[in-house]
Amino acid sequence: MYRVILFCLLLPLLAAAEPPPVNPPQSPAEFHEQEAARWQRVFEWRELEALDESAADYDVTYYKLTLDLRDFAGQSITASTEIHAIALISAFRNVVLNFCDTLTIDSVRGSLGQVLSFTRGSQILTVTLERDYTTGENFSFTVYYRGSPCGDSETFDWWSRSVSNYTVPSIATLSEPYGARDWWPCKDDPHDKADSARIVLTVADTLTATSNGLLESVTVVSPSSHTFTWFEKYPIATYLICVSASNYTMFSDSYVAQDATVMPIDHYVYPETLSDALIDLDITPDAIEFFASIYGEYPFLEEKYGHSMFRWGGAMEHQCNTSYGYFLVDGTHYYDWILVHELGHQWWGDMVTLDTWPDIWLNEGFASYSEALWFEHLGGASALQSYMTSRLNVSDPSGPVYDPSVLFSSNTVYHKGAWVLHILRGAIRNDSLFFPGLREYRARHEYSSATTMEFLDAMSDVAGYDVTPYVYNYLYETNRPTYRHSYGTGSVDGVLTTGARLRQIQATPTSAFTNRVDLRFNGGQTVTQTVICDSKRQEYLFQMGYTPSSVTFDPSVWILKSATAEPLQTIILNPSLEVGMENIAYVDSLVAIGGNGNYSWSILSGTLPSGLNLSSDGVISGTPDGPSSTPLSIRVQDTNNQADTTNLVLTILAYPDAPDDLTIVAPGDGTVILQWSSVPNATLYDLERATLPDFSDAASIGVSSDTVRIDTAPAEDVSRFYRVTSLP
């Protein structure tokens, strides 16, 4: 059931020119590109305006922003910002803040109203406290200021929205990554989240002003104005604090949490979009419920979620109150992927915030993968694969994902960042570990900030092993692996053996990627083999009992890669060598497939046991004259110079001499007569027979109280070895 409250205002056309509208994105790639381009522009503009190192000497606990937004025609604010913080060093006195140089500061006052001195320059405001503060001591002060905010129209947007023959004032802020300083003094660093914030907004009484958290009060002020006070009780980063105001229509929905708590979902939309908004935003409760099921409960449950419309073609994940482009509301659900992207940010970006901007993929990669997960939720595995390959496709050059050369790259940060999570999920290959890993990462860093390594640590701890190798090259190197794959089947000692070869031929990076790779062999059967590929060339042997007709590389599309089949080059199929025995004739044949079939064999390293030799056609034969265990590097090469090398161990066992008191007679009729001398104090004798000289397959043939036994083992048993053990 929706609750609709209408705030409406039609004003005569204002003198201010209306900026051209921003076109809505037509695909996730275009949406991510628009977002990334905007963030990158602001980042490059502000990246040299870093805080002095002394900014780390205090921890912000609370901001109170008070803004009078009634001078719409002049695009000017009258404002104050109250800051509470804790000193982190002794003798702390100078507070360094980011702040717009063009805004006029009327005064800075301490907690008791005393005037404090300050200096300004290069977008930096330094406030000198009334005295030195010791480590752990709380302090507070308020900056009173006025004027037009810095930045472009997207940072602090004054928009005269045309509705028929009238215009409507519309105001919105957008502060990622460094826009907060353009309209209020702050420690503009995502690492230092304020514990809470209060945003007090005065507007004309025909407008509604929205912000983060819950609405505490609406107070009537003169002339013809009212003040909206919003309180954000959860920790919040500066770039996530927002202001929106217009003649909004508000309608509400609700989300029922896992503990049955009912949370409001409040949407503030332009009145002319209401009918379409009622349709397009109706998935919000279901989407919150889905993400809560995989990521853990919605992180701001004691407050709200919802949207406030603004004019930008995309959206922005302001905490509890996503700013949503009015272009995205058309009554068709076409832009659901944007809605779930911003909703995903409430977990990844808002609750767990990137520690530094080079970690930006922890925000945008996670939110982009949230899009794919939503469509997997609706359409299953095939929908997930389709979304990853067609909507989150990556083009090279790409990467590194961590600290990329273009920090807000849609291709690298949004798309490849999403692929990092997808690859990690495919490597772990167990959703009962992958999603708990995400929840463990959340639990360790909720309402705080985190780094890439801290994310990997949490995932590794839940998986039970270090998962870093599976995503290392994607995170810290460029591009993707380029695979060449081939396979073939032959017979080794009468057993069908399929050999597969994987090669990585990418030029950049020069190191090999580590991936868990599925090979789906087709034909009379369908068998999927999973291998770990962590070098430029690797070979794998499978005994599947049939000859496959084709192979599909990574059939479930878990890996970001290029992969092409190639003809099978020469490959050795022997998984091991036969075990021999000294003074007994030995023969074993080496088997290769692939290439042109004209093979010659050789020993690259190691020496065959004395008495044995390797023929050029791959037969090891002879009579070994002593026991040994010899590592061998064996090479096969065809006449086209295609070659393969394998490392095997040839073991020759010592011939087991029969004890002097054991006589073995074989009459030739399939029976064996065993006779042995009695052992003092022995009453029974255990007899064992084996077909291998090391007795690894020994089986008991009974217990005897006598010292003679006839064994009537089947005549087809070629080799028989016996052992007698006395029992008390």
Buried (B, 14 or more C-beta within 10 A) or exposed (E): EBEEEEBEBEBEEBEBEEBEBBEBBEEBBBBBBBBBEBBBEBBEBBEEBBBEEBBBBBBBBBBBBBBBBBEBEEBBBBBBBBBBBBBBEEEBBBBBBBBBEEBEBEEBBBBEEEEBEBEBEEBBBBBBBBEEBEEEEEBBBBBBBBBBBBBBBBBBBBBBBEBEEBBBBBBBBBBBBBBBBBBBBBBBBBBBBBBBBBBBBBBBBBBBBBBBBBBEEEEEEEEEBBBBBBBBBBBBBBBBBBBBBBBBBBBBBBBEBEEEEEBBBBBBBBBBBBEBBBEBBBBBBEBBBBBBEBBBBBBBBEBBBBBBBBBBBBBBBBBBBBBBBBBBBBEEEEBBBBBBBBBBBBBBBBBBBBBBBBBBBBBBBBBBBBBBBBBBBEEEEEBBBBBBEEBBBBEBEBBBBBBBEBBBBBBBBBBBBBBBBBBBBBBBBEEEBBBBBBBBBBEBBBBEBBBBEBBBBBBBBBBEEEBBBBBBBBBBBBBBBBBBBBBBBBEBEEEBBBBBBBBBEBEEBEBBBBBBBBBBBBBEEEBEBEBBBBEBBBBBBBEBEEBBEEBBBBBBBBBBBEBEBEEBBBBBBBBBBEBBBBEEEBEBBBBBBBBEEEBBBBBEEBEBBEBBEBEEEBEBBBBBEEBBEBEBEBBBBBEEEBBBBBEBEBBBBEBBEBEEEBBBEEEEEEEBEBBBEEBEEEEEBBBBBBBEBBBEEBEEBEEBEEBEBEBEEEEEEEEEBBBBEBEE
